[in-house]
């Protein structure tokens, strides 16, 4: 038997017609489609919440300033709190180290 005759017998058998409802979607397919649509809606809602939490820009707000000339590297700039740090460096220590006495105790 040739391949052509075999294909004709298998594909075009007049008495072996399938019923009309075979291959069509049933209630199970509808249920699956509805469940997938609900899951997609929840995923979109969750993603929207997460996207609202993302900052508009990831640039650091206090990005370092790059000087334009080498002379700007050696300039002293007025930094906030510099005078307080200098005052604390010059202040006496709150806890002094133990004093060494030449006199023996006893």
Backbone as XML, in Angstrom:
<?xml version="1.0"?>
<chain id="A" units="angstrom">
  <residue number="1" name="UNK">
    <atom name="N" x="0.842" y="-1.145" z="0.000"/>
    <atom name="CA" x="0.000" y="0.000" z="0.000"/>
    <atom name="C" x="0.909" y="1.236" z="0.000"/>
  </residue>
  <residue number="2" name="UNK">
    <atom name="N" x="0.558" y="2.184" z="-0.804"/>
    <atom name="CA" x="1.391" y="3.385" z="-0.914"/>
    <atom name="C" x="1.016" y="4.377" z="0.188"/>
  </residue>
  <residue number="3" name="UNK">
    <atom name="N" x="1.888" y="5.335" z="0.398"/>
    <atom name="CA" x="1.681" y="6.342" z="1.441"/>
    <atom name="C" x="0.485" y="7.209" z="1.101"/>
  </residue>
  <residue number="4" name="UNK">
    <atom name="N" x="0.261" y="7.428" z="-0.200"/>
    <atom name="CA" x="-0.864" y="8.268" z="-0.618"/>
    <atom name="C" x="-2.197" y="7.574" z="-0.313"/>
  </residue>
  <residue number="5" name="UNK">
    <atom name="N" x="-2.281" y="6.311" z="-0.578"/>
    <atom name="CA" x="-3.506" y="5.560" z="-0.318"/>
    <atom name="C" x="-3.772" y="5.457" z="1.187"/>
  </residue>
  <residue number="6" name="UNK">
    <atom name="N" x="-2.710" y="5.273" z="1.943"/>
    <atom name="CA" x="-2.852" y="5.191" z="3.391"/>
    <atom name="C" x="-3.357" y="6.521" z="3.957"/>
  </residue>
  <residue number="7" name="UNK">
    <atom name="N" x="-2.813" y="7.647" z="3.504"/>
    <atom name="CA" x="-3.253" y="8.961" z="3.971"/>
    <atom name="C" x="-4.705" y="9.206" z="3.592"/>
  </residue>
  <residue number="8" name="UNK">
    <atom name="N" x="-5.116" y="8.790" z="2.424"/>
    <atom name="CA" x="-6.500" y="8.972" z="1.991"/>
    <atom name="C" x="-7.442" y="8.147" z="2.867"/>
  </residue>
  <residue number="9" name="UNK">
    <atom name="N" x="-7.046" y="6.941" z="3.199"/>
    <atom name="CA" x="-7.888" y="6.083" z="4.036"/>
    <atom name="C" x="-8.025" y="6.652" z="5.462"/>
  </residue>
  <residue number="10" name="UNK">
    <atom name="N" x="-6.957" y="7.184" z="6.007"/>
    <atom name="CA" x="-6.992" y="7.680" z="7.376"/>
    <atom name="C" x="-7.699" y="9.020" z="7.498"/>
  </residue>
  <residue number="11" name="UNK">
    <atom name="N" x="-7.463" y="9.930" z="6.547"/>
    <atom name="CA" x="-7.992" y="11.280" z="6.658"/>
    <atom name="C" x="-9.431" y="11.407" z="6.184"/>
  </residue>
  <residue number="12" name="UNK">
    <atom name="N" x="-9.790" y="10.666" z="5.203"/>
    <atom name="CA" x="-11.110" y="10.864" z="4.599"/>
    <atom name="C" x="-12.007" y="9.646" z="4.750"/>
  </residue>
  <residue number="13" name="UNK">
    <atom name="N" x="-11.988" y="9.042" z="5.897"/>
    <atom name="CA" x="-12.867" y="7.900" z="6.111"/>
    <atom name="C" x="-14.282" y="8.432" z="6.315"/>
  </residue>
  <residue number="14" name="UNK">
    <atom name="N" x="-15.242" y="8.140" z="5.419"/>
    <atom name="CA" x="-16.577" y="8.725" z="5.487"/>
    <atom name="C" x="-17.391" y="8.282" z="6.694"/>
  </residue>
  <residue number="15" name="UNK">
    <atom name="N" x="-17.202" y="7.118" z="7.202"/>
    <atom name="CA" x="-18.034" y="6.625" z="8.291"/>
    <atom name="C" x="-17.494" y="6.953" z="9.666"/>
  </residue>
  <residue number="16" name="UNK">
    <atom name="N" x="-16.288" y="7.483" z="9.724"/>
    <atom name="CA" x="-15.653" y="7.731" z="11.033"/>
    <atom name="C" x="-15.655" y="9.219" z="11.389"/>
  </residue>
  <residue number="17" name="UNK">
    <atom name="N" x="-16.747" y="9.873" z="11.231"/>
    <atom name="CA" x="-16.849" y="11.294" z="11.576"/>
    <atom name="C" x="-16.925" y="11.435" z="13.101"/>
  </residue>
  <residue number="18" name="UNK">
    <atom name="N" x="-16.263" y="12.474" z="13.617"/>
    <atom name="CA" x="-16.288" y="12.741" z="15.052"/>
    <atom name="C" x="-17.550" y="13.514" z="15.393"/>
  </residue>
  <residue number="19" name="UNK">
    <atom name="N" x="-18.064" y="13.379" z="16.621"/>
    <atom name="CA" x="-19.241" y="14.159" z="17.016"/>
    <atom name="C" x="-18.917" y="15.652" z="16.999"/>
  </residue>
  <residue number="20" name="UNK">
    <atom name="N" x="-19.953" y="16.468" z="16.953"/>
    <atom name="CA" x="-19.770" y="17.912" z="16.829"/>
    <atom name="C" x="-19.139" y="18.547" z="18.057"/>
  </residue>
  <residue number="21" name="UNK">
    <atom name="N" x="-19.361" y="18.031" z="19.248"/>
    <atom name="CA" x="-18.865" y="18.673" z="20.461"/>
    <atom name="C" x="-17.417" y="18.318" z="20.796"/>
  </residue>
  <residue number="22" name="UNK">
    <atom name="N" x="-16.786" y="17.432" z="20.080"/>
    <atom name="CA" x="-15.403" y="17.067" z="20.345"/>
    <atom name="C" x="-14.500" y="18.186" z="19.840"/>
  </residue>
  <residue number="23" name="UNK">
    <atom name="N" x="-13.579" y="18.618" z="20.686"/>
    <atom name="CA" x="-12.638" y="19.658" z="20.306"/>
    <atom name="C" x="-13.124" y="21.052" z="20.625"/>
  </residue>
  <residue number="24" name="UNK">
    <atom name="N" x="-14.307" y="21.204" z="21.153"/>
    <atom name="CA" x="-14.811" y="22.527" z="21.520"/>
    <atom name="C" x="-14.589" y="22.740" z="23.008"/>
  </residue>
  <residue number="25" name="UNK">
    <atom name="N" x="-14.525" y="24.001" z="23.390"/>
    <atom name="CA" x="-14.295" y="24.325" z="24.797"/>
    <atom name="C" x="-15.558" y="24.061" z="25.603"/>
  </residue>
  <residue number="26" name="UNK">
    <atom name="N" x="-15.365" y="23.501" z="26.775"/>
    <atom name="CA" x="-16.499" y="23.218" z="27.648"/>
    <atom name="C" x="-16.448" y="24.105" z="28.879"/>
  </residue>
  <residue number="27" name="UNK">
    <atom name="N" x="-17.209" y="23.757" z="29.896"/>
    <atom name="CA" x="-17.235" y="24.563" z="31.118"/>
    <atom name="C" x="-15.882" y="24.589" z="31.839"/>
  </residue>
  <residue number="28" name="UNK">
    <atom name="N" x="-15.100" y="23.547" z="31.708"/>
    <atom name="CA" x="-13.784" y="23.516" z="32.342"/>
    <atom name="C" x="-12.866" y="24.559" z="31.696"/>
  </residue>
  <residue number="29" name="UNK">
    <atom name="N" x="-12.936" y="24.701" z="30.393"/>
    <atom name="CA" x="-12.133" y="25.714" z="29.699"/>
    <atom name="C" x="-12.544" y="27.118" z="30.103"/>
  </residue>
  <residue number="30" name="UNK">
    <atom name="N" x="-13.846" y="27.351" z="30.272"/>
    <atom name="CA" x="-14.331" y="28.651" z="30.707"/>
    <atom name="C" x="-13.841" y="28.954" z="32.121"/>
  </residue>
  <residue number="31" name="UNK">
    <atom name="N" x="-13.912" y="27.962" z="33.005"/>
    <atom name="CA" x="-13.443" y="28.138" z="34.377"/>
    <atom name="C" x="-11.950" y="28.461" z="34.408"/>
  </residue>
  <residue number="32" name="UNK">
    <atom name="N" x="-11.171" y="27.766" z="33.615"/>
    <atom name="CA" x="-9.734" y="28.015" z="33.545"/>
    <atom name="C" x="-9.453" y="29.429" z="33.034"/>
  </residue>
  <residue number="33" name="UNK">
    <atom name="N" x="-10.177" y="29.868" z="32.047"/>
    <atom name="CA" x="-10.010" y="31.211" z="31.496"/>
    <atom name="C" x="-10.348" y="32.277" z="32.535"/>
  </residue>
  <residue number="34" name="UNK">
    <atom name="N" x="-11.414" y="32.084" z="33.285"/>
    <atom name="CA" x="-11.801" y="33.052" z="34.318"/>
    <atom name="C" x="-10.757" y="33.097" z="35.431"/>
  </residue>
  <residue number="35" name="UNK">
    <atom name="N" x="-10.254" y="31.942" z="35.853"/>
    <atom name="CA" x="-9.224" y="31.897" z="36.898"/>
    <atom name="C" x="-7.964" y="32.611" z="36.429"/>
  </residue>
  <residue number="36" name="UNK">
    <atom name="N" x="-7.556" y="32.421" z="35.186"/>
    <atom name="CA" x="-6.372" y="33.093" z="34.657"/>
    <atom name="C" x="-6.573" y="34.606" z="34.581"/>
  </residue>
  <residue number="37" name="UNK">
    <atom name="N" x="-7.762" y="35.048" z="34.215"/>
    <atom name="CA" x="-8.031" y="36.483" z="34.157"/>
    <atom name="C" x="-7.992" y="37.114" z="35.554"/>
  </residue>
  <residue number="38" name="UNK">
    <atom name="N" x="-8.531" y="36.411" z="36.554"/>
    <atom name="CA" x="-8.496" y="36.911" z="37.933"/>
    <atom name="C" x="-7.056" y="36.983" z="38.437"/>
  </residue>
  <residue number="39" name="UNK">
    <atom name="N" x="-6.266" y="35.940" z="38.153"/>
    <atom name="CA" x="-4.855" y="35.939" z="38.575"/>
    <atom name="C" x="-4.101" y="37.081" z="37.906"/>
  </residue>
  <residue number="40" name="UNK">
    <atom name="N" x="-4.374" y="37.346" z="36.643"/>
    <atom name="CA" x="-3.722" y="38.453" z="35.937"/>
    <atom name="C" x="-4.107" y="39.788" z="36.561"/>
  </residue>
  <residue number="41" name="UNK">
    <atom name="N" x="-5.358" y="39.951" z="36.949"/>
    <atom name="CA" x="-5.802" y="41.200" z="37.573"/>
    <atom name="C" x="-5.075" y="41.422" z="38.897"/>
  </residue>
  <residue number="42" name="UNK">
    <atom name="N" x="-4.914" y="40.371" z="39.700"/>
    <atom name="CA" x="-4.187" y="40.512" z="40.961"/>
    <atom name="C" x="-2.712" y="40.838" z="40.729"/>
  </residue>
  <residue number="43" name="UNK">
    <atom name="N" x="-2.113" y="40.229" z="39.723"/>
    <atom name="CA" x="-0.711" y="40.519" z="39.422"/>
    <atom name="C" x="-0.528" y="41.964" z="38.972"/>
  </residue>
  <residue number="44" name="UNK">
    <atom name="N" x="-1.438" y="42.471" z="38.160"/>
    <atom name="CA" x="-1.349" y="43.865" z="37.708"/>
    <atom name="C" x="-1.515" y="44.809" z="38.895"/>
  </residue>
  <residue number="45" name="UNK">
    <atom name="N" x="-2.425" y="44.508" z="39.768"/>
    <atom name="CA" x="-2.656" y="45.345" z="40.956"/>
    <atom name="C" x="-1.424" y="45.364" z="41.857"/>
  </residue>
  <residue number="46" name="UNK">
    <atom name="N" x="-0.820" y="44.206" z="42.056"/>
    <atom name="CA" x="0.375" y="44.116" z="42.892"/>
    <atom name="C" x="1.539" y="44.865" z="42.246"/>
  </residue>
  <residue number="47" name="UNK">
    <atom name="N" x="1.710" y="44.719" z="40.958"/>
    <atom name="CA" x="2.808" y="45.398" z="40.269"/>
    <atom name="C" x="2.627" y="46.913" z="40.326"/>
  </residue>
  <residue number="48" name="UNK">
    <atom name="N" x="1.396" y="47.377" z="40.232"/>
    <atom name="CA" x="1.130" y="48.810" z="40.302"/>
    <atom name="C" x="1.525" y="49.350" z="41.678"/>
  </residue>
  <residue number="49" name="UNK">
    <atom name="N" x="1.216" y="48.609" z="42.739"/>
    <atom name="CA" x="1.603" y="49.035" z="44.089"/>
    <atom name="C" x="3.120" y="49.112" z="44.215"/>
  </residue>
  <residue number="50" name="UNK">
    <atom name="N" x="3.815" y="48.114" z="43.687"/>
    <atom name="CA" x="5.269" y="48.101" z="43.782"/>
    <atom name="C" x="5.892" y="49.224" z="42.956"/>
  </residue>
  <residue number="51" name="UNK">
    <atom name="N" x="5.340" y="49.518" z="41.820"/>
    <atom name="CA" x="5.886" y="50.575" z="40.972"/>
    <atom name="C" x="5.687" y="51.951" z="41.597"/>
  </residue>
  <residue number="52" name="UNK">
    <atom name="N" x="4.652" y="52.117" z="42.391"/>
    <atom name="CA" x="4.431" y="53.404" z="43.065"/>
    <atom name="C" x="5.474" y="53.639" z="44.150"/>
  </residue>
  <residue number="53" name="UNK">
    <atom name="N" x="6.060" y="52.584" z="44.690"/>
    <atom name="CA" x="7.052" y="52.716" z="45.751"/>
    <atom name="C" x="8.444" y="53.048" z="45.213"/>
  </residue>
  <residue number="54" name="UNK">
    <atom name="N" x="8.670" y="52.873" z="43.936"/>
    <atom name="CA" x="9.986" y="53.116" z="43.351"/>
    <atom name="C" x="10.208" y="54.619" z="43.247"/>
  </residue>
  <residue number="55" name="UNK">
    <atom name="N" x="11.388" y="55.101" z="43.647"/>
    <atom name="CA" x="11.646" y="56.542" z="43.524"/>
    <atom name="C" x="11.739" y="56.957" z="42.065"/>
  </residue>
  <residue number="56" name="UNK">
    <atom name="N" x="11.449" y="58.234" z="41.823"/>
    <atom name="CA" x="11.488" y="58.733" z="40.446"/>
    <atom name="C" x="12.893" y="58.691" z="39.875"/>
  </residue>
  <residue number="57" name="UNK">
    <atom name="N" x="13.885" y="58.878" z="40.724"/>
    <atom name="CA" x="15.268" y="58.881" z="40.264"/>
    <atom name="C" x="16.123" y="58.115" z="41.262"/>
  </residue>
  <residue number="58" name="UNK">
    <atom name="N" x="17.105" y="57.371" z="40.755"/>
    <atom name="CA" x="18.003" y="56.626" z="41.619"/>
    <atom name="C" x="19.302" y="57.394" z="41.854"/>
  </residue>
  <residue number="59" name="UNK">
    <atom name="N" x="19.373" y="58.640" z="41.377"/>
    <atom name="CA" x="20.549" y="59.465" z="41.608"/>
    <atom name="C" x="20.626" y="59.821" z="43.087"/>
  </residue>
  <residue number="60" name="UNK">
    <atom name="N" x="21.831" y="59.863" z="43.595"/>
    <atom name="CA" x="22.012" y="60.225" z="44.996"/>
    <atom name="C" x="21.732" y="61.715" z="45.148"/>
  </residue>
  <residue number="61" name="UNK">
    <atom name="N" x="20.968" y="62.100" z="46.153"/>
    <atom name="CA" x="20.650" y="63.517" z="46.305"/>
    <atom name="C" x="21.872" y="64.357" z="46.656"/>
  </residue>
  <residue number="62" name="UNK">
    <atom name="N" x="22.826" y="63.793" z="47.376"/>
    <atom name="CA" x="24.033" y="64.526" z="47.754"/>
    <atom name="C" x="25.216" y="64.029" z="46.932"/>
  </residue>
  <residue number="63" name="UNK">
    <atom name="N" x="25.087" y="64.114" z="45.633"/>
    <atom name="CA" x="26.159" y="63.668" z="44.754"/>
    <atom name="C" x="27.366" y="64.587" z="44.938"/>
  </residue>
  <residue number="64" name="UNK">
    <atom name="N" x="28.569" y="64.026" z="44.935"/>
    <atom name="CA" x="29.751" y="64.860" z="45.133"/>
    <atom name="C" x="29.923" y="65.839" z="43.969"/>
  </residue>
  <residue number="65" name="UNK">
    <atom name="N" x="30.385" y="67.033" z="44.331"/>
    <atom name="CA" x="30.598" y="68.058" z="43.317"/>
    <atom name="C" x="32.004" y="67.898" z="42.770"/>
  </residue>
  <residue number="66" name="UNK">
    <atom name="N" x="32.115" y="67.789" z="41.470"/>
    <atom name="CA" x="33.410" y="67.651" z="40.826"/>
    <atom name="C" x="33.926" y="69.047" z="40.515"/>
  </residue>
  <residue number="67" name="UNK">
    <atom name="N" x="35.138" y="69.385" z="40.980"/>
    <atom name="CA" x="35.648" y="70.729" z="40.719"/>
    <atom name="C" x="35.994" y="70.918" z="39.248"/>
  </residue>
  <residue number="68" name="UNK">
    <atom name="N" x="35.887" y="72.175" z="38.802"/>
    <atom name="CA" x="36.188" y="72.488" z="37.403"/>
    <atom name="C" x="37.677" y="72.717" z="37.187"/>
  </residue>
  <residue number="69" name="UNK">
    <atom name="N" x="38.345" y="73.259" z="38.192"/>
    <atom name="CA" x="39.781" y="73.536" z="38.063"/>
    <atom name="C" x="40.516" y="72.893" z="39.225"/>
  </residue>
  <residue number="70" name="UNK">
    <atom name="N" x="41.822" y="72.643" z="39.060"/>
    <atom name="CA" x="42.586" y="72.061" z="40.177"/>
    <atom name="C" x="42.655" y="72.969" z="41.390"/>
  </residue>
  <residue number="71" name="UNK">
    <atom name="N" x="42.549" y="74.289" z="41.196"/>
    <atom name="CA" x="42.614" y="75.214" z="42.332"/>
    <atom name="C" x="41.438" y="75.008" z="43.277"/>
  </residue>
  <residue number="72" name="UNK">
    <atom name="N" x="40.312" y="74.584" z="42.744"/>
    <atom name="CA" x="39.137" y="74.354" z="43.584"/>
    <atom name="C" x="39.317" y="73.166" z="44.526"/>
  </residue>
  <residue number="73" name="UNK">
    <atom name="N" x="40.255" y="72.279" z="44.209"/>
    <atom name="CA" x="40.507" y="71.139" z="45.087"/>
    <atom name="C" x="41.097" y="71.577" z="46.421"/>
  </residue>
  <residue number="74" name="UNK">
    <atom name="N" x="41.897" y="72.650" z="46.405"/>
    <atom name="CA" x="42.617" y="73.063" z="47.606"/>
    <atom name="C" x="41.935" y="74.200" z="48.348"/>
  </residue>
  <residue number="75" name="UNK">
    <atom name="N" x="40.836" y="74.706" z="47.837"/>
    <atom name="CA" x="40.091" y="75.747" z="48.532"/>
    <atom name="C" x="39.412" y="75.165" z="49.761"/>
  </residue>
  <residue number="76" name="UNK">
    <atom name="N" x="39.377" y="75.979" z="50.808"/>
    <atom name="CA" x="38.605" y="75.546" z="51.966"/>
    <atom name="C" x="37.178" y="76.005" z="51.787"/>
  </residue>
  <residue number="77" name="UNK">
    <atom name="N" x="36.284" y="75.133" z="51.981"/>
    <atom name="CA" x="34.864" y="75.446" z="51.807"/>
    <atom name="C" x="34.212" y="75.511" z="53.169"/>
  </residue>
  <residue number="78" name="UNK">
    <atom name="N" x="33.208" y="76.323" z="53.279"/>
    <atom name="CA" x="32.447" y="76.403" z="54.520"/>
    <atom name="C" x="31.490" y="75.229" z="54.583"/>
  </residue>
  <residue number="79" name="UNK">
    <atom name="N" x="31.865" y="74.264" z="55.388"/>
    <atom name="CA" x="31.015" y="73.092" z="55.544"/>
    <atom name="C" x="30.173" y="73.273" z="56.799"/>
  </residue>
  <residue number="80" name="UNK">
    <atom name="N" x="28.936" y="72.835" z="56.767"/>
    <atom name="CA" x="28.106" y="72.956" z="57.966"/>
    <atom name="C" x="28.687" y="72.108" z="59.088"/>
  </residue>
  <residue number="81" name="UNK">
    <atom name="N" x="28.780" y="72.720" z="60.267"/>
    <atom name="CA" x="29.262" y="71.987" z="61.425"/>
    <atom name="C" x="30.760" y="72.032" z="61.603"/>
  </residue>
  <residue number="82" name="UNK">
    <atom name="N" x="31.484" y="72.685" z="60.693"/>
    <atom name="CA" x="32.948" y="72.729" z="60.800"/>
    <atom name="C" x="33.372" y="73.455" z="62.085"/>
  </residue>
  <residue number="83" name="UNK">
    <atom name="N" x="32.719" y="74.571" z="62.436"/>
    <atom name="CA" x="33.091" y="75.326" z="63.628"/>
    <atom name="C" x="32.811" y="74.528" z="64.909"/>
  </residue>
  <residue number="84" name="UNK">
    <atom name="N" x="31.752" y="73.722" z="64.900"/>
    <atom name="CA" x="31.446" y="72.891" z="66.072"/>
    <atom name="C" x="32.516" y="71.820" z="66.242"/>
  </residue>
  <residue number="85" name="UNK">
    <atom name="N" x="32.959" y="71.224" z="65.143"/>
    <atom name="CA" x="34.011" y="70.208" z="65.232"/>
    <atom name="C" x="35.318" y="70.813" z="65.726"/>
  </residue>
  <residue number="86" name="UNK">
    <atom name="N" x="35.658" y="71.990" z="65.255"/>
    <atom name="CA" x="36.887" y="72.640" z="65.711"/>
    <atom name="C" x="36.803" y="72.965" z="67.200"/>
  </residue>
  <residue number="87" name="UNK">
    <atom name="N" x="35.652" y="73.421" z="67.647"/>
    <atom name="CA" x="35.471" y="73.748" z="69.064"/>
    <atom name="C" x="35.590" y="72.486" z="69.924"/>
  </residue>
  <residue number="88" name="UNK">
    <atom name="N" x="35.038" y="71.384" z="69.466"/>
    <atom name="CA" x="35.127" y="70.136" z="70.229"/>
    <atom name="C" x="36.554" y="69.605" z="70.261"/>
  </residue>
  <residue number="89" name="UNK">
    <atom name="N" x="37.304" y="69.820" z="69.211"/>
    <atom name="CA" x="38.690" y="69.361" z="69.196"/>
    <atom name="C" x="39.547" y="70.151" z="70.190"/>
  </residue>
  <residue number="90" name="UNK">
    <atom name="N" x="39.227" y="71.434" z="70.371"/>
    <atom name="CA" x="40.000" y="72.279" z="71.272"/>
    <atom name="C" x="39.542" y="72.157" z="72.724"/>
  </residue>
  <residue number="91" name="UNK">
    <atom name="N" x="38.372" y="71.631" z="72.968"/>
    <atom name="CA" x="37.825" y="71.553" z="74.321"/>
    <atom name="C" x="38.593" y="70.521" z="75.140"/>
  </residue>
  <residue number="92" name="UNK">
    <atom name="N" x="38.652" y="70.724" z="76.467"/>
    <atom name="CA" x="39.318" y="69.725" z="77.311"/>
    <atom name="C" x="38.524" y="68.418" z="77.319"/>
  </residue>
  <residue number="93" name="UNK">
    <atom name="N" x="39.222" y="67.352" z="77.574"/>
    <atom name="CA" x="38.582" y="66.043" z="77.593"/>
    <atom name="C" x="37.636" y="65.929" z="78.783"/>
  </residue>
  <residue number="94" name="UNK">
    <atom name="N" x="36.530" y="65.283" z="78.597"/>
    <atom name="CA" x="35.574" y="65.092" z="79.682"/>
    <atom name="C" x="36.100" y="64.064" z="80.673"/>
  </residue>
  <residue number="95" name="UNK">
    <atom name="N" x="36.786" y="63.072" z="80.188"/>
    <atom name="CA" x="37.364" y="62.048" z="81.053"/>
    <atom name="C" x="38.873" y="62.140" z="80.873"/>
  </residue>
  <residue number="96" name="UNK">
    <atom name="N" x="39.542" y="62.495" z="81.939"/>
    <atom name="CA" x="40.989" y="62.649" z="81.853"/>
    <atom name="C" x="41.660" y="61.338" z="82.216"/>
  </residue>
  <residue number="97" name="UNK">
    <atom name="N" x="42.811" y="61.100" z="81.632"/>
    <atom name="CA" x="43.538" y="59.878" z="81.994"/>
    <atom name="C" x="44.024" y="59.957" z="83.433"/>
  </residue>
  <residue number="98" name="UNK">
    <atom name="N" x="44.331" y="58.843" z="84.063"/>
    <atom name="CA" x="44.799" y="58.865" z="85.458"/>
    <atom name="C" x="46.096" y="59.659" z="85.579"/>
  </residue>
  <residue number="99" name="UNK">
    <atom name="N" x="46.206" y="60.433" z="86.672"/>
    <atom name="CA" x="47.405" y="61.238" z="86.903"/>
    <atom name="C" x="48.468" y="60.392" z="87.583"/>
  </residue>
  <residue number="100" name="UNK">
    <atom name="N" x="49.691" y="60.663" z="87.189"/>
    <atom name="CA" x="50.791" y="59.949" z="87.815"/>
    <atom name="C" x="51.367" y="60.841" z="88.917"/>
  </residue>
  <residue number="101" name="UNK">
    <atom name="N" x="51.252" y="60.358" z="90.100"/>
    <atom name="CA" x="51.815" y="61.086" z="91.239"/>
    <atom name="C" x="53.171" y="60.484" z="91.583"/>
  </residue>
  <residue number="102" name="UNK">
    <atom name="N" x="54.059" y="61.357" z="91.900"/>
    <atom name="CA" x="55.388" y="60.863" z="92.302"/>
    <atom name="C" x="55.382" y="60.341" z="93.732"/>
  </residue>
  <residue number="103" name="UNK">
    <atom name="N" x="54.360" y="60.727" z="94.489"/>
    <atom name="CA" x="54.296" y="60.324" z="95.887"/>
    <atom name="C" x="53.696" y="58.929" z="95.998"/>
  </residue>
  <residue number="104" name="UNK">
    <atom name="N" x="54.331" y="58.046" z="96.705"/>
    <atom name="CA" x="53.750" y="56.718" z="96.903"/>
    <atom name="C" x="52.587" y="56.796" z="97.904"/>
  </residue>
  <residue number="105" name="UNK">
    <atom name="N" x="51.611" y="56.019" z="97.658"/>
    <atom name="CA" x="50.445" y="55.991" z="98.557"/>
    <atom name="C" x="50.690" y="54.994" z="99.666"/>
  </residue>
  <residue number="106" name="UNK">
    <atom name="N" x="50.261" y="55.315" z="100.798"/>
    <atom name="CA" x="50.420" y="54.319" z="101.790"/>
    <atom name="C" x="50.273" y="54.676" z="103.161"/>
  </residue>
</chain>
